[in-house]
Amino acid sequence: MEYCFCPLCGSELILPSKSGSKKPRPACVRCEFIHYGNPKPCVGAVIIKNGKVLLIQRANEPYKYYWDFPGGFLECGELPEEGLRREMMEELSIDISVIRLLGIYPDSYGPKGDATLNIYYLCKVSHGEITPQTEIAEAKWFALDELPRKLAFGHVELVLKTWKKWRDKKSPVLV
């Protein structure tokens, strides 16, 4: 989100003419507030079963009807693995076991391109049947050679490449 006015005092924000940073940040000349535009933390699950990965088809914008991993935004003060478990219960009505951290991927979200930092975990279903809730149009297992073309968000393909790399190591835990 880009601010035009200071959220603290209401003065106009300006880009400094000289900055030591590679990316100039809007600043308030009155109260010296600096808008850093920090990314919003998100979590995602790469759920695997019998060498296949679970993808969900989004029922809402952005990227409505595109394929994605299940997950979502962390709440304030929530640890990533706690948020991941909450999101899996909210979206798919399942409990998961986290196998390992898979990777962290920067991206953007929504029409204004809000910065996100997406934390992905390799997981398996530990309890429950996958039951897509209202924000998911469909949930489906995919082998690497049958992945859909319409992938939501730029980082989804990078996550799939990371999963493939780990899968190719032939670890029984990862396939």
C-alpha positions in Angstrom: 0.0 0.0 0.0 1.4 3.4 -0.9 0.6 6.3 1.3 0.2 9.9 0.0 -0.2 11.4 3.4 1.5 10.6 6.8 -0.6 8.1 8.8 0.7 9.8 12.0 0.2 13.6 11.4 -1.6 13.9 8.0 1.2 15.8 6.3 2.1 15.0 2.7 4.7 12.4 2.2 7.6 13.1 -0.2 10.3 11.0 -1.8 13.7 12.3 -0.5 15.9 13.8 -3.2 19.0 12.0 -1.8 18.8 8.7 -0.2 21.4 6.0 0.7 18.8 3.4 0.0 18.4 1.7 -3.4 14.7 2.3 -3.1 13.7 5.7 -1.9 11.0 5.6 0.8 8.2 8.2 1.2 8.9 10.3 4.3 7.1 13.0 6.3 8.9 16.3 6.6 6.9 17.3 9.7 7.2 14.2 12.0 9.9 12.3 10.1 7.7 9.1 9.7 9.2 6.9 7.0 6.9 4.4 5.1 9.0 1.3 4.5 6.3 -0.7 2.6 7.2 -3.9 4.5 5.7 -7.1 3.1 2.8 -8.9 4.7 3.7 -12.4 5.9 1.8 -15.3 4.4 2.0 -19.1 4.7 1.4 -21.9 2.2 1.3 -25.7 2.3 2.9 -28.0 -0.2 0.8 -31.0 0.8 2.1 -34.2 -0.7 0.7 -37.7 -1.1 1.9 -40.6 -3.2 4.2 -38.4 -5.2 1.5 -35.9 -6.0 1.0 -32.3 -4.8 -2.3 -30.7 -3.7 -3.3 -27.5 -5.5 -6.5 -25.5 -5.0 -8.4 -23.6 -7.5 -9.2 -20.1 -6.1 -12.9 -19.1 -5.9 -12.1 -15.4 -5.3 -10.0 -12.6 -6.8 -7.2 -12.1 -7.3 -6.6 -14.9 -9.7 -10.1 -16.3 -9.5 -10.1 -19.9 -11.0 -6.3 -20.1 -11.1 -4.5 -22.8 -9.3 -2.6 -22.1 -6.1 -1.4 -23.7 -2.9 -3.6 -23.6 0.1 -2.6 -20.9 2.6 -3.1 -17.3 3.5 -2.1 -14.2 5.5 -0.7 -14.6 9.0 -2.5 -12.8 11.8 -0.7 -10.4 14.1 1.5 -12.3 16.6 0.8 -15.7 15.0 3.7 -18.0 14.5 4.0 -19.3 10.9 3.3 -23.0 11.6 0.3 -22.0 13.8 -1.1 -19.8 11.0 -0.5 -22.6 8.5 -2.5 -25.1 10.6 -5.3 -22.5 11.1 -5.5 -21.8 7.3 -5.6 -25.6 6.5 -8.5 -26.0 8.9 -10.3 -22.9 7.5 -9.8 -23.7 3.8 -9.8 -27.6 3.7 -11.0 -28.8 7.1 -7.8 -30.8 7.7 -5.1 -31.1 10.2 -1.6 -31.3 8.8 1.9 -32.4 9.9 4.7 -30.1 8.9 7.7 -32.0 7.5 10.0 -29.1 6.9 10.3 -25.5 5.8 10.5 -25.6 2.0 11.3 -21.9 1.2 10.5 -18.2 1.5 9.3 -16.3 -1.6 8.6 -12.6 -2.1 5.7 -11.6 -4.3 2.8 -9.2 -4.5 -1.0 -9.5 -3.9 -4.1 -7.8 -5.1 -4.7 -4.9 -7.5 -2.4 -2.5 -5.7 0.4 -5.0 -5.7 0.9 -5.1 -1.9 4.2 -6.8 -1.1 4.0 -10.3 0.5 6.6 -12.7 2.0 5.3 -16.2 1.4 6.6 -18.9 3.8 6.1 -22.4 2.4 6.2 -25.7 4.3 6.2 -29.3 3.0 3.3 -31.1 4.7 1.1 -34.1 4.8 -2.5 -34.6 5.9 -2.5 -36.0 9.4 -6.2 -36.0 10.1 -9.5 -35.3 8.2 -10.8 -35.5 4.7 -10.0 -32.6 2.3 -13.2 -30.6 2.1 -12.8 -27.3 0.2 -14.6 -24.4 1.9 -16.1 -21.3 0.2 -12.9 -19.6 -0.9 -11.8 -22.7 -2.9 -13.5 -23.8 -6.1 -11.7 -27.1 -6.3 -8.9 -29.1 -4.7 -7.0 -31.6 -6.8 -3.9 -33.8 -6.6 -1.3 -33.3 -9.4 1.7 -35.2 -10.6 4.6 -33.1 -11.8 3.9 -34.0 -15.4 0.3 -33.0 -15.2 0.4 -29.6 -13.5 -2.1 -27.0 -14.7 -1.0 -24.0 -16.8 -3.1 -21.3 -15.0 -1.0 -20.8 -11.8 -1.9 -17.9 -9.5 0.9 -15.6 -8.4 4.5 -15.5 -9.6 5.9 -17.5 -6.7 3.8 -20.6 -7.3 6.0 -21.9 -10.1 9.1 -21.3 -7.9 7.6 -23.3 -5.1 6.8 -26.1 -7.5 10.4 -26.1 -8.7 11.7 -26.2 -5.1 9.4 -29.1 -4.4 10.6 -30.9 -7.5 14.2 -30.4 -6.4 13.5 -32.0 -3.0 11.4 -34.7 -4.5 14.2 -35.7 -7.0 16.5 -36.4 -4.0 14.3 -39.5 -3.6 13.7 -39.0 0.1 10.8 -41.2 1.2 9.6 -38.4 3.5 9.5 -35.9 0.6 7.6 -38.0 -2.0 
